[in-house]
Amino acid sequence: KHHIVVGFEAEKTLKLLKDSKNLSYNIILDYKNTNHGKIIKDTLLKYDRNRFNGFFIVSDISCIITKNIDIDQNKNYIFTVSKDINNQDMTCNVIDNKVEHISYGTSANYWNGMCYFNNETIRLLKHINNLKFTDPLFLFEIVNYLIDSGIKFDHFALKPRQYSYISNNILKSSKVYND
C-alpha cells in the first residue's frame, strides 16, 4: 500500500491515480503556507509500520524517478543527480558513500529533493516531532537534524535515465542532461 501527500492541483493528481486500490492520500489545502515539517508530521500520524516499509519523500523540487531503482528498505537514502537541474544549488557532502549534510553549493552531488526514511528513522522522527516544533522546517533541515542525531543516510546517485525533471509543468527528460 502506498500513501501520497498532494497539494497544488491535488484533484488532477488524484484523478490520474483514481484506479489504484493500494493508495491512500492526504490533501494539503494550505500548501502555499505549509512547510515540509508540518506535512511530514501530519503524514506520520497515519503511518503504520506494520503496513508500510519506509517513507519515500519528494519535496517540491519536481524531480521524479522514471525507472525502477533497487534500495535496501533497512537503510536511509538521499538521492542526488550530477547537475544542478533546478537552480536550487542544494548539494550533499558525501564521505564514504554517506551523506554528511545537505547545504548550498558545497559539492558536485546535487540533491534532487528526494529521500527515503526506513522504519527505524520514522520511529525516531515521530519521537522528535513530539519533543520539538518541526512544523516550520524544510526537508533539508529535517534531514540535517536527523544526521546530527546519528542517523546515517546512504548516497544514491541517480543516473540520467532514472529520473525526469518537471519545469513549468513540462516534463523534461533527463536525457538532455549529460553526465
N, CA and C atoms as a LAMMPS dump frame, in Angstrom:
ITEM: TIMESTEP
0
ITEM: NUMBER OF ATOMS
537
ITEM: BOX BOUNDS ff ff ff
-5.0000000000000000e+02 5.0000000000000000e+02
-5.0000000000000000e+02 5.0000000000000000e+02
-5.0000000000000000e+02 5.0000000000000000e+02
ITEM: ATOMS id mol type element x y z
1 1 1 N 0.845 -1.186 0
2 1 2 C 0 0 0
3 1 3 C 0.885 1.243 0
4 2 1 N 0.497 2.255 -0.777
5 2 2 C 1.251 3.496 -0.893
6 2 3 C 0.412 4.653 -0.359
7 3 1 N 1.102 5.634 0.162
8 3 2 C 0.441 6.825 0.687
9 3 3 C 1.12 8.039 0.065
10 4 1 N 0.329 8.94 -0.507
11 4 2 C 0.907 10.149 -1.085
12 4 3 C 0.283 11.37 -0.426
13 5 1 N 1.024 12.459 -0.482
14 5 2 C 0.562 13.749 0.015
15 5 3 C 0.599 14.697 -1.164
16 6 1 N -0.512 15.345 -1.443
17 6 2 C -0.581 16.263 -2.57
18 6 3 C -1.13 17.611 -2.114
19 7 1 N -0.734 18.636 -2.84
20 7 2 C -1.194 19.991 -2.55
21 7 3 C -1.675 20.644 -3.822
22 8 1 N -0.762 21.342 -4.501
23 8 2 C -1.083 22.053 -5.726
24 8 3 C -1.693 21.099 -6.749
25 9 1 N -2.843 21.461 -7.277
26 9 2 C -3.574 20.685 -8.278
27 9 3 C -3.811 19.246 -7.827
28 10 1 N -4.174 19.074 -6.559
29 10 2 C -4.41 17.75 -5.994
30 10 3 C -5.456 16.969 -6.777
31 11 1 N -6.512 17.642 -7.202
32 11 2 C -7.583 16.928 -7.907
33 11 3 C -7.088 16.31 -9.219
34 12 1 N -6.178 16.971 -9.915
35 12 2 C -5.62 16.414 -11.15
36 12 3 C -4.753 15.194 -10.853
37 13 1 N -3.936 15.298 -9.819
38 13 2 C -3.079 14.177 -9.443
39 13 3 C -3.916 12.981 -9.029
40 14 1 N -4.914 13.205 -8.194
41 14 2 C -5.743 12.102 -7.711
42 14 3 C -6.575 11.49 -8.829
43 15 1 N -6.966 12.282 -9.809
44 15 2 C -7.702 11.755 -10.971
45 15 3 C -6.828 10.757 -11.73
46 16 1 N -5.551 11.065 -11.859
47 16 2 C -4.627 10.158 -12.542
48 16 3 C -4.452 8.851 -11.777
49 17 1 N -4.603 8.911 -10.459
50 17 2 C -4.352 7.749 -9.609
51 17 3 C -5.628 7.071 -9.122
52 18 1 N -6.778 7.45 -9.668
53 18 2 C -8.074 7.013 -9.139
54 18 3 C -8.283 5.502 -9.145
55 19 1 N -7.644 4.781 -10.051
56 19 2 C -7.852 3.341 -10.147
57 19 3 C -6.948 2.532 -9.227
58 20 1 N -6.071 3.191 -8.51
59 20 2 C -5.152 2.484 -7.641
60 20 3 C -5.837 2.112 -6.333
61 21 1 N -5.97 0.819 -6.106
62 21 2 C -6.596 0.331 -4.873
63 21 3 C -5.604 0.33 -3.707
64 22 1 N -4.316 0.39 -4.018
65 22 2 C -3.282 0.355 -2.993
66 22 3 C -2.788 1.748 -2.649
67 23 1 N -3.665 2.733 -2.697
68 23 2 C -3.249 4.112 -2.493
69 23 3 C -4.127 4.803 -1.452
70 24 1 N -3.471 5.426 -0.505
71 24 2 C -4.167 6.335 0.4
72 24 3 C -3.483 7.683 0.264
73 25 1 N -4.138 8.755 0.689
74 25 2 C -3.567 10.078 0.45
75 25 3 C -4.026 11.099 1.472
76 26 1 N -3.23 12.148 1.59
77 26 2 C -3.564 13.359 2.333
78 26 3 C -3.583 14.497 1.326
79 27 1 N -4.505 15.425 1.493
80 27 2 C -4.516 16.627 0.669
81 27 3 C -4.167 17.8 1.571
82 28 1 N -3.154 18.562 1.173
83 28 2 C -2.731 19.75 1.911
84 28 3 C -3.416 20.944 1.256
85 29 1 N -4.444 21.459 1.906
86 29 2 C -5.204 22.559 1.323
87 29 3 C -4.426 23.869 1.343
88 30 1 N -3.695 24.115 2.418
89 30 2 C -2.949 25.372 2.558
90 30 3 C -1.475 25.14 2.199
91 31 1 N -1.235 24.515 1.042
92 31 2 C 0.117 24.122 0.661
93 31 3 C 1.064 25.304 0.476
94 32 1 N 0.549 26.476 0.148
95 32 2 C 1.425 27.64 -0.033
96 32 3 C 2.042 28.108 1.278
97 33 1 N 1.375 27.818 2.394
98 33 2 C 1.838 28.276 3.701
99 33 3 C 2.243 27.13 4.619
100 34 1 N 2.461 25.951 4.063
101 34 2 C 2.786 24.779 4.863
102 34 3 C 4.167 24.264 4.485
103 35 1 N 5.047 24.145 5.453
104 35 2 C 6.389 23.628 5.202
105 35 3 C 6.42 22.11 5.317
106 36 1 N 7.532 21.531 4.894
107 36 2 C 7.698 20.084 4.889
108 36 3 C 7.522 19.479 6.276
109 37 1 N 8.013 20.178 7.309
110 37 2 C 7.924 19.641 8.663
111 37 3 C 6.496 19.335 9.079
112 38 1 N 5.579 20.226 8.8
113 38 2 C 4.161 20.025 9.141
114 38 3 C 3.562 18.897 8.309
115 39 1 N 3.889 18.86 7.031
116 39 2 C 3.364 17.809 6.159
117 39 3 C 3.857 16.441 6.615
118 40 1 N 5.145 16.334 6.919
119 40 2 C 5.701 15.063 7.387
120 40 3 C 5.073 14.667 8.708
121 41 1 N 4.95 15.614 9.627
122 41 2 C 4.36 15.308 10.931
123 41 3 C 2.934 14.788 10.779
124 42 1 N 2.123 15.454 9.96
125 42 2 C 0.738 15.023 9.755
126 42 3 C 0.661 13.663 9.069
127 43 1 N 1.548 13.426 8.128
128 43 2 C 1.563 12.137 7.432
129 43 3 C 1.972 11.012 8.374
130 44 1 N 2.949 11.274 9.231
131 44 2 C 3.417 10.235 10.149
132 44 3 C 2.391 9.886 11.222
133 45 1 N 1.423 10.767 11.461
134 45 2 C 0.349 10.43 12.395
135 45 3 C -0.459 9.234 11.897
136 46 1 N -0.521 9.058 10.58
137 46 2 C -1.269 7.955 9.973
138 46 3 C -0.365 6.781 9.598
139 47 1 N 0.942 6.931 9.803
140 47 2 C 1.889 5.906 9.372
141 47 3 C 1.829 4.692 10.287
142 48 1 N 1.678 3.535 9.689
143 48 2 C 1.63 2.274 10.425
144 48 3 C 2.789 1.407 9.934
145 49 1 N 3.794 1.225 10.765
146 49 2 C 4.98 0.477 10.35
147 49 3 C 4.685 -0.989 10.065
148 50 1 N 3.516 -1.479 10.469
149 50 2 C 3.128 -2.846 10.14
150 50 3 C 2.583 -2.956 8.712
151 51 1 N 2.16 -1.841 8.149
152 51 2 C 1.616 -1.828 6.78
153 51 3 C 2.606 -1.279 5.761
154 52 1 N 3.566 -0.461 6.201
155 52 2 C 4.497 0.183 5.289
156 52 3 C 5.932 -0.182 5.67
157 53 1 N 6.827 -0.138 4.689
158 53 2 C 8.231 -0.474 4.926
159 53 3 C 9.149 0.718 4.776
160 54 1 N 8.673 1.89 4.979
161 54 2 C 9.509 3.073 4.845
162 54 3 C 8.705 4.222 4.267
163 55 1 N 9.393 5.339 4.15
164 55 2 C 8.75 6.589 3.767
165 55 3 C 9.611 7.252 2.705
166 56 1 N 9.139 7.26 1.47
167 56 2 C 9.845 7.895 0.364
168 56 3 C 9.221 9.269 0.183
169 57 1 N 10.04 10.296 0.274
170 57 2 C 9.501 11.646 0.183
171 57 3 C 10.202 12.417 -0.934
172 58 1 N 9.397 13.149 -1.675
173 58 2 C 9.887 14.023 -2.735
174 58 3 C 9.399 15.417 -2.394
175 59 1 N 10.329 16.34 -2.19
176 59 2 C 9.913 17.707 -1.878
177 59 3 C 9.436 18.383 -3.154
178 60 1 N 9.194 19.633 -3.087
179 60 2 C 8.607 20.365 -4.2
180 60 3 C 9.609 20.752 -5.284
181 61 1 N 10.695 20.04 -5.392
182 61 2 C 11.694 20.349 -6.404
183 61 3 C 11.315 19.783 -7.768
184 62 1 N 10.389 18.848 -7.83
185 62 2 C 9.805 18.326 -9.071
186 62 3 C 10.711 17.409 -9.872
187 63 1 N 11.416 16.563 -9.215
188 63 2 C 12.186 15.512 -9.868
189 63 3 C 11.451 14.209 -9.588
190 64 1 N 11.248 13.385 -10.619
191 64 2 C 10.553 12.118 -10.422
192 64 3 C 11.421 10.975 -10.932
193 65 1 N 11.283 9.827 -10.301
194 65 2 C 12.009 8.634 -10.725
195 65 3 C 11.212 7.98 -11.846
196 66 1 N 11.896 7.677 -12.944
197 66 2 C 11.221 7.122 -14.112
198 66 3 C 11.554 5.653 -14.362
199 67 1 N 12.555 5.127 -13.7
200 67 2 C 12.944 3.711 -13.823
201 67 3 C 12.986 3.115 -12.425
202 68 1 N 12.749 1.815 -12.349
203 68 2 C 12.846 1.151 -11.059
204 68 3 C 14.251 1.29 -10.494
205 69 1 N 14.317 1.536 -9.198
206 69 2 C 15.601 1.591 -8.512
207 69 3 C 15.602 0.526 -7.43
208 70 1 N 16.759 0.046 -7.09
209 70 2 C 16.888 -1.007 -6.098
210 70 3 C 17.465 -0.414 -4.818
211 71 1 N 16.649 -0.398 -3.761
212 71 2 C 17.124 0.102 -2.476
213 71 3 C 16.901 -0.958 -1.404
214 72 1 N 17.69 -0.88 -0.367
215 72 2 C 17.546 -1.726 0.811
216 72 3 C 16.611 -0.986 1.769
217 73 1 N 15.445 -1.533 2.047
218 73 2 C 14.455 -0.843 2.871
219 73 3 C 14.872 -0.708 4.328
220 74 1 N 16.011 -1.293 4.702
221 74 2 C 16.525 -1.132 6.055
222 74 3 C 17.481 0.05 6.173
223 75 1 N 17.789 0.682 5.044
224 75 2 C 18.695 1.827 5.033
225 75 3 C 17.917 3.101 4.74
226 76 1 N 18.562 4.234 4.954
227 76 2 C 18.034 5.548 4.589
228 76 3 C 18.823 6.039 3.387
229 77 1 N 18.166 6.805 2.515
230 77 2 C 18.83 7.279 1.305
231 77 3 C 18.552 8.756 1.056
232 78 1 N 19.566 9.406 0.495
233 78 2 C 19.428 10.744 -0.077
234 78 3 C 19.78 10.579 -1.553
235 79 1 N 18.916 11.061 -2.439
236 79 2 C 19.108 10.906 -3.878
237 79 3 C 19.667 12.191 -4.472
238 80 1 N 20.665 12.02 -5.34
239 80 2 C 21.294 13.172 -5.987
240 80 3 C 21.376 12.94 -7.489
241 81 1 N 21.641 14.026 -8.197
242 81 2 C 21.902 13.988 -9.633
243 81 3 C 23.232 14.693 -9.874
244 82 1 N 23.764 14.543 -11.083
245 82 2 C 25.105 15.055 -11.338
246 82 3 C 25.154 16.517 -11.767
247 83 1 N 23.999 17.106 -12.051
248 83 2 C 23.968 18.508 -12.471
249 83 3 C 22.869 19.239 -11.711
250 84 1 N 23.03 20.528 -11.557
251 84 2 C 22.008 21.358 -10.921
252 84 3 C 20.865 21.527 -11.917
253 85 1 N 19.825 20.713 -11.783
254 85 2 C 18.732 20.714 -12.752
255 85 3 C 17.609 21.677 -12.402
256 86 1 N 17.668 22.276 -11.233
257 86 2 C 16.53 23.076 -10.797
258 86 3 C 16.905 24.443 -10.243
259 87 1 N 18.158 24.842 -10.428
260 87 2 C 18.65 26.133 -9.936
261 87 3 C 18.469 26.31 -8.432
262 88 1 N 18.474 25.229 -7.69
263 88 2 C 18.366 25.283 -6.235
264 88 3 C 19.743 25.31 -5.57
265 89 1 N 20.714 24.714 -6.212
266 89 2 C 22.084 24.662 -5.709
267 89 3 C 22.19 23.987 -4.342
268 90 1 N 21.289 23.056 -4.066
269 90 2 C 21.358 22.271 -2.834
270 90 3 C 22.214 21.05 -3.128
271 91 1 N 23.257 20.873 -2.338
272 91 2 C 24.177 19.766 -2.56
273 91 3 C 24.362 18.942 -1.297
274 92 1 N 24.911 17.757 -1.502
275 92 2 C 25.166 16.838 -0.396
276 92 3 C 26.661 16.619 -0.255
277 93 1 N 27.149 16.783 0.936
278 93 2 C 28.528 16.426 1.245
279 93 3 C 28.534 14.928 1.525
280 94 1 N 29.32 14.185 0.742
281 94 2 C 29.327 12.73 0.827
282 94 3 C 30.728 12.254 1.179
283 95 1 N 30.816 11.424 2.223
284 95 2 C 32.069 10.793 2.624
285 95 3 C 31.792 9.308 2.809
286 96 1 N 32.578 8.465 2.127
287 96 2 C 32.407 7.009 2.19
288 96 3 C 30.964 6.595 1.899
289 97 1 N 30.375 7.19 0.888
290 97 2 C 29.014 6.925 0.423
291 97 3 C 27.929 7.264 1.448
292 98 1 N 28.269 8.034 2.469
293 98 2 C 27.294 8.509 3.456
294 98 3 C 27.144 10.017 3.302
295 99 1 N 25.909 10.496 3.352
296 99 2 C 25.661 11.934 3.268
297 99 3 C 25.952 12.536 4.632
298 100 1 N 26.845 13.509 4.652
299 100 2 C 27.226 14.179 5.899
300 100 3 C 26.29 15.334 6.221
301 101 1 N 25.87 16.09 5.217
302 101 2 C 24.93 17.2 5.371
303 101 3 C 24.43 17.635 4.003
304 102 1 N 23.293 18.281 3.995
305 102 2 C 22.779 18.936 2.798
306 102 3 C 22.958 20.433 3.024
307 103 1 N 23.566 21.103 2.053
308 103 2 C 23.791 22.542 2.188
309 103 3 C 23.846 23.171 0.804
310 104 1 N 24.12 24.456 0.761
311 104 2 C 24.141 25.185 -0.5
312 104 3 C 25.52 25.163 -1.136
313 105 1 N 25.608 24.633 -2.363
314 105 2 C 26.781 24.753 -3.208
315 105 3 C 28.099 24.28 -2.653
316 106 1 N 28.127 23.159 -1.94
317 106 2 C 29.382 22.713 -1.345
318 106 3 C 29.967 21.468 -2.008
319 107 1 N 29.262 20.901 -2.987
320 107 2 C 29.798 19.713 -3.662
321 107 3 C 29.187 19.594 -5.055
322 108 1 N 29.562 18.529 -5.758
323 108 2 C 29.013 18.263 -7.091
324 108 3 C 27.894 17.235 -7.039
325 109 1 N 27.407 16.901 -5.834
326 109 2 C 26.297 15.971 -5.654
327 109 3 C 25.031 16.793 -5.414
328 110 1 N 24.293 17.072 -6.469
329 110 2 C 23.125 17.95 -6.367
330 110 3 C 21.917 17.172 -5.863
331 111 1 N 21.384 17.629 -4.749
332 111 2 C 20.219 16.99 -4.158
333 111 3 C 19.004 17.308 -5.007
334 112 1 N 18.218 16.286 -5.316
335 112 2 C 17.031 16.483 -6.13
336 112 3 C 15.748 16.537 -5.302
337 113 1 N 15.876 16.664 -3.998
338 113 2 C 14.713 16.78 -3.128
339 113 3 C 14.097 15.461 -2.709
340 114 1 N 14.745 14.348 -3.02
341 114 2 C 14.211 13.028 -2.695
342 114 3 C 15.013 12.37 -1.583
343 115 1 N 14.285 11.68 -0.71
344 115 2 C 14.952 10.859 0.285
345 115 3 C 14.034 9.725 0.717
346 116 1 N 14.632 8.725 1.322
347 116 2 C 13.908 7.567 1.827
348 116 3 C 14.285 7.383 3.288
349 117 1 N 13.261 7.289 4.148
350 117 2 C 13.462 7.03 5.574
351 117 3 C 13.002 5.605 5.862
352 118 1 N 13.84 4.812 6.526
353 118 2 C 13.419 3.475 6.918
354 118 3 C 12.547 3.559 8.179
355 119 1 N 11.982 2.433 8.584
356 119 2 C 11.056 2.421 9.718
357 119 3 C 11.697 2.889 11.022
358 120 1 N 12.962 2.551 11.236
359 120 2 C 13.632 2.985 12.473
360 120 3 C 13.794 4.503 12.503
361 121 1 N 14.117 5.097 11.37
362 121 2 C 14.232 6.553 11.285
363 121 3 C 12.872 7.214 11.473
364 122 1 N 11.843 6.6 10.944
365 122 2 C 10.484 7.127 11.119
366 122 3 C 10.105 7.113 12.6
367 123 1 N 10.47 6.029 13.292
368 123 2 C 10.196 5.956 14.731
369 123 3 C 10.87 7.103 15.466
370 124 1 N 12.157 7.365 15.137
371 124 2 C 12.876 8.472 15.756
372 124 3 C 12.244 9.812 15.385
373 125 1 N 11.869 9.97 14.131
374 125 2 C 11.269 11.226 13.683
375 125 3 C 9.936 11.489 14.39
376 126 1 N 9.148 10.44 14.601
377 126 2 C 7.903 10.603 15.368
378 126 3 C 8.213 11.089 16.785
379 127 1 N 9.25 10.542 17.392
380 127 2 C 9.662 10.955 18.731
381 127 3 C 10.127 12.415 18.726
382 128 1 N 10.939 12.771 17.73
383 128 2 C 11.415 14.151 17.613
384 128 3 C 10.242 15.109 17.452
385 129 1 N 9.242 14.717 16.656
386 129 2 C 8.061 15.561 16.453
387 129 3 C 7.299 15.804 17.756
388 130 1 N 7.386 14.872 18.693
389 130 2 C 6.74 15.06 19.999
390 130 3 C 7.521 16.007 20.9
391 131 1 N 8.835 16.117 20.669
392 131 2 C 9.69 16.931 21.53
393 131 3 C 9.981 18.321 20.971
394 132 1 N 10.005 18.435 19.672
395 132 2 C 10.475 19.652 19.015
396 132 3 C 9.413 20.138 18.035
397 133 1 N 9.263 21.427 17.906
398 133 2 C 8.315 22.007 16.958
399 133 3 C 8.953 21.997 15.569
400 134 1 N 8.61 20.985 14.77
401 134 2 C 9.227 20.804 13.457
402 134 3 C 8.38 21.364 12.322
403 135 1 N 7.202 21.89 12.616
404 135 2 C 6.297 22.37 11.562
405 135 3 C 6.936 23.348 10.582
406 136 1 N 7.742 24.322 11.018
407 136 2 C 8.262 25.299 10.058
408 136 3 C 9.516 24.849 9.299
409 137 1 N 9.999 23.626 9.555
410 137 2 C 11.259 23.191 8.95
411 137 3 C 11.081 22.735 7.504
412 138 1 N 12.125 22.961 6.707
413 138 2 C 12.194 22.421 5.361
414 138 3 C 12.749 21.009 5.438
415 139 1 N 12.551 20.229 4.373
416 139 2 C 13.009 18.848 4.364
417 139 3 C 14.513 18.743 4.602
418 140 1 N 15.313 19.604 3.973
419 140 2 C 16.764 19.504 4.171
420 140 3 C 17.136 19.792 5.623
421 141 1 N 16.385 20.637 6.324
422 141 2 C 16.662 20.901 7.739
423 141 3 C 16.332 19.672 8.59
424 142 1 N 15.262 18.989 8.243
425 142 2 C 14.898 17.765 8.964
426 142 3 C 15.956 16.696 8.747
427 143 1 N 16.406 16.526 7.508
428 143 2 C 17.448 15.54 7.215
429 143 3 C 18.724 15.883 7.98
430 144 1 N 19.136 17.137 7.946
431 144 2 C 20.348 17.529 8.679
432 144 3 C 20.191 17.288 10.175
433 145 1 N 19.017 17.544 10.718
434 145 2 C 18.761 17.289 12.138
435 145 3 C 18.886 15.791 12.435
436 146 1 N 18.332 14.952 11.552
437 146 2 C 18.441 13.504 11.732
438 146 3 C 19.902 13.052 11.671
439 147 1 N 20.667 13.608 10.723
440 147 2 C 22.098 13.278 10.623
441 147 3 C 22.816 13.687 11.9
442 148 1 N 22.526 14.892 12.396
443 148 2 C 23.14 15.353 13.65
444 148 3 C 22.739 14.47 14.831
445 149 1 N 21.589 13.787 14.71
446 149 2 C 21.121 12.881 15.77
447 149 3 C 21.678 11.473 15.626
448 150 1 N 22.549 11.266 14.624
449 150 2 C 23.205 9.971 14.468
450 150 3 C 22.632 9.073 13.384
451 151 1 N 21.612 9.506 12.678
452 151 2 C 21.031 8.706 11.601
453 151 3 C 21.951 8.766 10.385
454 152 1 N 22.185 7.623 9.776
455 152 2 C 23.039 7.523 8.584
456 152 3 C 22.164 7.471 7.331
457 153 1 N 22.556 8.258 6.331
458 153 2 C 21.891 8.256 5.031
459 153 3 C 22.893 7.833 3.97
460 154 1 N 22.559 6.793 3.216
461 154 2 C 23.392 6.39 2.092
462 154 3 C 23.156 7.351 0.938
463 155 1 N 24.19 7.591 0.182
464 155 2 C 24.111 8.434 -1.012
465 155 3 C 23.677 7.555 -2.182
466 156 1 N 22.652 7.982 -2.91
467 156 2 C 22.193 7.274 -4.098
468 156 3 C 22.229 8.256 -5.259
469 157 1 N 23.231 8.109 -6.121
470 157 2 C 23.376 8.993 -7.282
471 157 3 C 22.544 8.43 -8.434
472 158 1 N 21.47 9.122 -8.774
473 158 2 C 20.621 8.694 -9.885
474 158 3 C 21.317 8.954 -11.217
475 159 1 N 21.181 8.008 -12.111
476 159 2 C 21.711 8.174 -13.462
477 159 3 C 20.664 8.909 -14.304
478 160 1 N 21.083 9.605 -15.355
479 160 2 C 20.133 10.404 -16.147
480 160 3 C 18.89 9.66 -16.628
481 161 1 N 19.001 8.403 -16.938
482 161 2 C 17.819 7.672 -17.422
483 161 3 C 16.901 7.214 -16.286
484 162 1 N 17.293 7.453 -15.045
485 162 2 C 16.482 7.025 -13.911
486 162 3 C 15.541 8.12 -13.405
487 163 1 N 15.642 9.322 -13.939
488 163 2 C 14.799 10.404 -13.443
489 163 3 C 14.424 11.37 -14.56
490 164 1 N 13.387 12.14 -14.284
491 164 2 C 12.994 13.258 -15.14
492 164 3 C 12.729 14.443 -14.234
493 165 1 N 12.847 15.61 -14.804
494 165 2 C 12.634 16.843 -14.057
495 165 3 C 11.465 17.594 -14.685
496 166 1 N 10.565 18.076 -13.848
497 166 2 C 9.415 18.831 -14.318
498 166 3 C 9.681 20.306 -14.073
499 167 1 N 9.647 21.095 -15.125
500 167 2 C 9.88 22.528 -15.026
501 167 3 C 8.736 23.259 -15.706
502 168 1 N 8.094 24.17 -14.991
503 168 2 C 6.979 24.939 -15.558
504 168 3 C 5.91 24.03 -16.15
505 169 1 N 5.57 22.96 -15.41
506 169 2 C 4.545 21.993 -15.812
507 169 3 C 4.888 21.226 -17.086
508 170 1 N 6.153 21.21 -17.478
509 170 2 C 6.591 20.47 -18.651
510 170 3 C 7.57 19.404 -18.185
511 171 1 N 7.306 18.167 -18.554
512 171 2 C 8.208 17.093 -18.203
513 171 3 C 9.426 17.157 -19.103
514 172 1 N 10.588 17.3 -18.498
515 172 2 C 11.832 17.34 -19.261
516 172 3 C 12.614 16.084 -18.959
517 173 1 N 12.835 15.284 -19.963
518 173 2 C 13.596 14.071 -19.782
519 173 3 C 15.008 14.417 -19.359
520 174 1 N 15.566 13.615 -18.497
521 174 2 C 16.926 13.856 -18.032
522 174 3 C 17.946 13.583 -19.132
523 175 1 N 17.504 13.038 -20.273
524 175 2 C 18.425 12.76 -21.361
525 175 3 C 19.078 14.04 -21.887
526 176 1 N 18.461 15.186 -21.642
527 176 2 C 19.061 16.443 -22.104
528 176 3 C 20.236 16.847 -21.228
529 177 1 N 20.391 16.197 -20.076
530 177 2 C 21.499 16.496 -19.179
531 177 3 C 22.538 15.401 -19.329
532 178 1 N 23.686 15.737 -19.795
533 178 2 C 24.741 14.744 -19.998
534 178 3 C 25.524 14.556 -18.72
535 179 1 N 25.944 13.321 -18.473
536 179 2 C 26.779 13.039 -17.294
537 179 3 C 28.154 13.606 -17.47
